[in-house]
Amino acid sequence: MSIMKNINKAKIMVLKDQVSYQEGQIVSKTLVQNESVSITLFAFDKGEEISTHESGGDAFVTCLDGIGEITIDGVKYELHEGESIVMPAKHPHAVYGKEQYKMLLVVVF
């Protein structure tokens, strides 16, 4: 049984190339989903967003491409390629593509 899915193993890759932009959409690719951790790649077209919500786990976000806007408890943070932020569990947060934006999301429960 494989824990990670939708991704090649034992192969060097560029993570941001594992998910593609689509006009007017948010594209996601789940790599791991279980009771302890969720790992997902996202590609946001410019202007697309995940509206304010809360998570039961701490959510670690790393920007892979573009510029994203992360809102946590009403405070906006601009995330650029290579930068990361943690959205704490049970705190309202949202994600917005200020331009086309790719991110890696790791949620630990």
Steps between C-alpha positions, in 0.01 A plus 500: 500500500634841403450792738586765241299507177488700177876556496808313377725343762879469495514766230626859515226749415412868508205517736333800334491307171281229657183716479387723212312829480156499341319818404241609758567204729680367803664168419600268782697177510485292818822318588410369848169495688455318831404567863845646583607703198377645172741608225355678197636705211289793377508723190283814522420703193528875562206621709389156616460435872414256773267697725537535875477173690665320792700177514535245777877488446790740460538580130853562367500685166800544269476718189640314199424763233340842464352712778229390739318683772438308821255647750518375860267644765426791265869588445630479140844357420655505152687180419767485227686205348703317765316659794288308752243573770303293750125545524426384856228245571154635583585853379309646204713520188466545123724474191487731195703500178624859458642367174531142385616323812614147588536372853577189698262448793592265785237467773598316816213377722 
